[in-house]
Amino acid sequence: MAELLVQERDINGFAPLNWYNGKVVFNSGFLLLADHYNFLPRACRPRRARTKGKVERMVKYLKENFFVRYRRFDSFTHVNQQLEQWIADVADKRELRQFKETPEQRFALEQEHLQPLPDTDFDTSYFDIRHVSWDSYIEVGGNRYSVPEALCGQPVSIRISLDDELRIYSNERLVASHRLCSASSGWQTVPEHHAPLWQQVSQVEHRPLSAYEELL
């Protein structure tokens, strides 16, 4: 990983930074990324093409090369596998006109100047807060998902990964996980989450009549 990353203002609709009164303000999510990978973000000056990096038009290259070769994917894991193969066999083998070298050759020269990557990946999950209802569910995307009954009435945090895994946390502790489903699939319930509630109902239903006679 590079120690310094020179960043443009806008990347295909995503703005990691903005300028206010001549000062740069980085997006909070981008700063979390910089902290995780231990690089210093630096902003390109507006209308100063010389401050920009050499890597340009990568989206167009992907569309016209990778997505022409590979058109169907079973999962994000499959996409990543195909990308790794394409990078090794195609992208890293092409000659860069300006340098008269391939990316593979350039990387061999630059590798010793790079920092090692962290042991963990950066968490790209969508983050939000939910409140657990009285019946021990939370609502996400039009459907309901169970959580342990002890959390009824409490706030919990949720994280949704790119492959639609819903993880539910209470005080930073993972308490439940589900696969996201459409509302037509019905409420998603883990029976163990509600077992104590059913035990309470069972105790009420089987209470002997003598218990009520004491109240008369």
C-alpha positions as CSV (number, residue, x, y, z in Angstrom):
1,M,0.0,0.0,0.0
2,A,1.3,3.5,-0.9
3,E,2.1,5.9,2.0
4,L,0.5,8.8,0.1
5,L,-2.6,8.8,-2.1
6,V,-3.3,11.8,-4.3
7,Q,-7.1,11.9,-4.7
8,E,-9.4,13.6,-7.3
9,R,-12.5,15.4,-6.2
10,D,-14.9,13.1,-7.9
11,I,-14.7,9.4,-8.9
12,N,-17.6,8.3,-11.0
13,G,-20.2,10.2,-8.9
14,F,-18.5,9.5,-5.5
15,A,-16.9,12.5,-3.9
16,P,-14.2,11.5,-1.3
17,L,-13.4,15.2,-0.8
18,N,-14.7,18.7,-1.4
19,W,-13.3,22.2,-1.2
20,Y,-14.7,24.8,1.1
21,N,-13.3,28.3,1.2
22,G,-10.1,27.0,-0.3
23,K,-9.7,24.2,2.1
24,V,-10.1,20.5,1.5
25,V,-12.6,18.5,3.5
26,F,-12.4,14.7,3.1
27,N,-15.5,12.4,3.3
28,S,-15.6,10.7,6.7
29,G,-15.9,7.3,5.1
30,F,-12.8,8.0,3.0
31,L,-10.9,9.0,6.2
32,L,-11.8,5.6,7.8
33,L,-10.4,3.9,4.7
34,A,-7.2,5.9,4.9
35,D,-6.9,5.1,8.6
36,H,-7.4,1.3,8.0
37,Y,-4.8,1.2,5.2
38,N,-2.5,3.7,6.9
39,F,-2.1,6.1,4.0
40,L,-2.1,9.9,3.9
41,P,-4.8,11.4,1.6
42,R,-3.8,14.3,-0.5
43,A,-6.1,16.3,-2.7
44,C,-5.5,17.2,-6.4
45,R,-5.8,20.9,-6.9
46,P,-8.9,21.9,-8.9
47,R,-8.2,22.4,-12.6
48,R,-4.6,21.3,-12.2
49,A,-4.2,18.2,-14.4
50,R,-0.5,17.9,-13.6
51,T,-1.3,16.9,-10.0
52,K,-3.4,13.9,-11.1
53,G,-2.1,10.4,-11.3
54,K,-1.2,8.5,-14.5
55,V,-4.0,5.9,-14.1
56,E,-7.0,7.1,-16.1
57,R,-10.1,5.7,-17.8
58,M,-10.0,2.4,-15.9
59,V,-13.8,2.1,-15.9
60,K,-13.8,2.2,-19.7
61,Y,-11.0,-0.3,-19.9
62,L,-13.0,-2.7,-17.6
63,K,-16.1,-2.3,-19.7
64,E,-14.4,-2.8,-23.1
65,N,-12.1,-5.6,-22.0
66,F,-13.0,-7.5,-18.8
67,F,-16.8,-7.4,-19.2
68,V,-16.6,-8.3,-22.9
69,R,-14.7,-11.5,-22.0
70,Y,-16.8,-12.4,-18.9
71,R,-20.5,-11.7,-19.0
72,R,-22.0,-14.0,-16.4
73,F,-21.2,-14.3,-12.7
74,D,-22.7,-16.5,-10.0
75,S,-21.6,-14.4,-7.0
76,F,-19.2,-11.6,-5.8
77,T,-16.7,-14.4,-5.1
78,H,-17.0,-15.6,-8.7
79,V,-16.5,-12.0,-10.0
80,N,-13.4,-11.6,-7.8
81,Q,-12.0,-14.9,-9.1
82,Q,-12.5,-13.9,-12.7
83,L,-11.0,-10.5,-12.0
84,E,-7.9,-12.0,-10.5
85,Q,-7.4,-14.2,-13.5
86,W,-8.0,-11.4,-15.9
87,I,-5.5,-9.1,-14.1
88,A,-2.8,-11.8,-14.1
89,D,-3.4,-12.9,-17.8
90,V,-4.4,-9.7,-19.5
91,A,-4.3,-6.4,-17.6
92,D,-0.8,-6.8,-16.1
93,K,0.7,-8.1,-19.4
94,R,-0.3,-5.1,-21.6
95,E,2.4,-2.6,-22.4
96,L,1.9,1.0,-21.1
97,R,2.7,3.3,-24.0
98,Q,4.2,6.1,-21.9
99,F,6.5,3.8,-19.9
100,K,7.2,1.1,-22.5
101,E,6.7,-1.4,-19.7
102,T,3.9,-3.6,-18.4
103,P,2.1,-3.0,-15.1
104,E,3.7,-6.2,-13.9
105,Q,7.2,-4.8,-14.6
106,R,6.4,-1.5,-13.0
107,F,5.1,-3.2,-9.9
108,A,8.3,-5.2,-9.5
109,L,10.2,-1.8,-9.3
110,E,7.7,-0.2,-6.9
111,Q,6.9,-3.1,-4.6
112,E,9.8,-2.5,-2.2
113,H,8.5,1.0,-1.5
114,L,5.0,-0.1,-0.6
115,Q,3.6,-0.8,2.9
116,P,2.2,-4.2,3.7
117,L,-1.6,-4.5,3.7
118,P,-3.4,-4.9,7.1
119,D,-4.4,-8.4,8.2
120,T,-8.1,-7.6,7.9
121,D,-10.1,-6.2,5.0
122,F,-11.8,-2.8,5.2
123,D,-15.5,-3.3,6.1
124,T,-17.6,-1.9,3.2
125,S,-20.9,-2.9,4.8
126,Y,-23.9,-0.5,4.9
127,F,-24.3,0.7,8.5
128,D,-27.5,1.8,10.3
129,I,-29.3,1.7,13.6
130,R,-32.6,0.0,14.4
131,H,-34.8,-0.4,17.5
132,V,-36.0,-3.9,18.4
133,S,-39.8,-4.1,18.6
134,W,-41.8,-5.6,21.5
135,D,-42.0,-8.9,19.6
136,S,-38.2,-9.1,19.1
137,Y,-37.9,-8.2,15.5
138,I,-36.3,-5.4,13.5
139,E,-37.4,-4.1,10.1
140,V,-34.9,-3.9,7.3
141,G,-35.8,-3.2,3.6
142,G,-39.5,-3.9,4.1
143,N,-39.0,-7.3,5.9
144,R,-38.7,-8.3,9.5
145,Y,-35.8,-10.2,11.1
146,S,-35.6,-11.8,14.5
147,V,-33.2,-10.8,17.3
148,P,-32.7,-12.3,20.8
149,E,-35.8,-11.5,23.0
150,A,-33.6,-9.9,25.7
151,L,-33.0,-7.0,23.3
152,C,-36.7,-6.0,23.0
153,G,-37.0,-2.2,23.1
154,Q,-33.3,-1.6,22.7
155,P,-31.3,0.0,19.9
156,V,-29.1,-2.3,17.8
157,S,-26.7,-1.6,14.9
158,I,-26.9,-3.4,11.6
159,R,-24.4,-4.0,8.9
160,I,-25.3,-5.3,5.4
161,S,-22.5,-6.7,3.3
162,L,-22.3,-6.6,-0.5
163,D,-23.5,-10.2,-0.6
164,D,-26.7,-9.3,1.3
165,E,-25.6,-10.7,4.7
166,L,-27.4,-8.9,7.5
167,R,-25.4,-8.8,10.8
168,I,-27.0,-7.3,14.0
169,Y,-24.9,-6.0,16.8
170,S,-25.6,-4.9,20.4
171,N,-22.8,-3.0,22.1
172,E,-20.4,-4.1,19.3
173,R,-21.3,-7.8,20.0
174,L,-22.7,-9.9,17.1
175,V,-26.1,-11.1,18.3
176,A,-27.8,-12.3,15.1
177,S,-27.3,-12.8,11.4
178,H,-29.7,-13.4,8.5
179,R,-29.7,-13.4,4.7
180,L,-31.7,-10.4,3.3
181,C,-35.0,-11.6,1.8
182,S,-37.9,-9.8,0.1
183,A,-41.0,-9.2,2.1
184,S,-42.8,-11.9,0.0
185,S,-40.4,-14.4,1.6
186,G,-42.0,-13.8,5.0
187,W,-40.5,-12.8,8.3
188,Q,-37.1,-14.3,9.0
189,T,-37.1,-16.0,12.4
190,V,-34.5,-18.0,14.3
191,P,-36.5,-20.0,16.8
192,E,-33.9,-19.7,19.5
193,H,-34.3,-16.0,19.5
194,H,-37.9,-16.3,20.8
195,A,-37.7,-19.4,22.9
196,P,-37.8,-17.5,26.2
197,L,-40.9,-15.7,25.1
198,W,-42.7,-18.9,24.3
199,Q,-41.7,-20.3,27.7
200,Q,-43.3,-17.3,29.3
201,V,-46.5,-17.9,27.3
202,S,-46.5,-21.6,28.2
203,Q,-46.1,-20.8,31.9
204,V,-49.2,-18.6,31.8
205,E,-51.3,-21.1,29.8
206,H,-50.5,-23.9,32.3
207,R,-50.9,-21.9,35.5
208,P,-53.2,-23.9,37.9
209,L,-56.6,-22.5,38.9
210,S,-55.5,-22.5,42.5
211,A,-53.2,-19.6,41.6
212,Y,-56.3,-17.5,40.7
213,E,-58.3,-18.6,43.8
214,E,-55.7,-16.9,46.0
215,L,-56.7,-13.6,44.4
216,L,-60.4,-14.0,45.3
